[in-house]
């Protein structure tokens, strides 16, 4: 992509309305634009990152055997009356009526919808287990939308749903998700800590929030220091094998948000206790027959008796993750994207756009990098070097390849690593080899 043609409205000034660093940087880097409170448009740079995150989430859901589908944003109110949540949900739910005065709502989540789909099609214990997910926009009319896309009203969520014949099966599904979440967040460059969470009115001990640590997080966090250095499971994890040991290892150490924190237990940890703040990027729930029973979604068991499937639901805040990653990865100059989600891998900077020989070299580098499958943003604008450097640091691409008249005379270009700041002078060939290798 040529910077001169790209829609990338970066800002020099810090927008006054943004309270936290990720919101400031997302606005300054031209990633999003507010439409109304808690509702945002995603501009090309922001959208690229959002889709990269979505892709990783999809790959990890697919890997555990969860099947992707897509449910609508608008749902009929009657479905929610069946579960009893239509009245219970309160003012957070955006209620709409259509031209026939039928009551509808913009979905804040999809438990009722998936249960309705399930009961319409599945009849036998042989149909179980089933794991299904979609990635769809949600709407929650939050009392206080804030921090940009971190607590939005409209936001993109991955929500998965499991159906199992019994508790043991539900626990297996839960463990698969638990492990897949550890892998997903690690691939996004994040250190996420699972914390036991309120399991809600149904009881049982299975609900976990996945939290990344950040001073600006909305949640107070207390955990054992060793959780911060645990190694997430590798790509070779066997989802059909026994995942309980992995889950046990991650849940053995003390970790709690403030609502479940036990000060006595915290004190007992002594120096090992970390007290900080965090951002909830995922939340998984086991809730048994909470929806299958009232909605009469059942299958016939092996013995002919009717069984209400045991269910769970599993959310990831896909759009929130964009802000979460920035909170975790930035410095005074701007964003530092982990390579896995960077909107482009390389920023190619021409220091003299009106120099023919220099432009020719840049064009060649641009073409060669692209031909090798490397995403490049080529700053070909006729702008001062300082402006280009500041802009490139702000948008945080992993590599900057700088082509200037002086270096070119000596046959070299400069390669800068955004994260560490190291600069290297390399021949064109070595620079290309390094970026495409
Ligand atoms: N039905 C369940 C699981 S699918 C559910 O809705 N869970 S949730 O309420 O915890 O939401 C899942 C994830 O969505 C959260 O962990 C959070 O990362 C994200 N999320 C929730 N509310 C917002 C919001 N207002 N703005 C941005 N992301 C949000």
Boltz pocket constraint, residues with backbone or C-beta under 6 A from the ligand:
constraints:
  - pocket:
      binder: B
      contacts: [[A, 108], [A, 109], [A, 110], [A, 111], [A, 140], [A, 142], [A, 149], [A, 150], [A, 151], [A, 152], [A, 153], [A, 154], [A, 155], [A, 156], [A, 157], [A, 158], [A, 159], [A, 160], [A, 280], [A, 281], [A, 282], [A, 283], [A, 284], [A, 285], [A, 313], [A, 314], [A, 315], [A, 316], [A, 317], [A, 318], [A, 319], [A, 320]]
      max_distance: 6.0
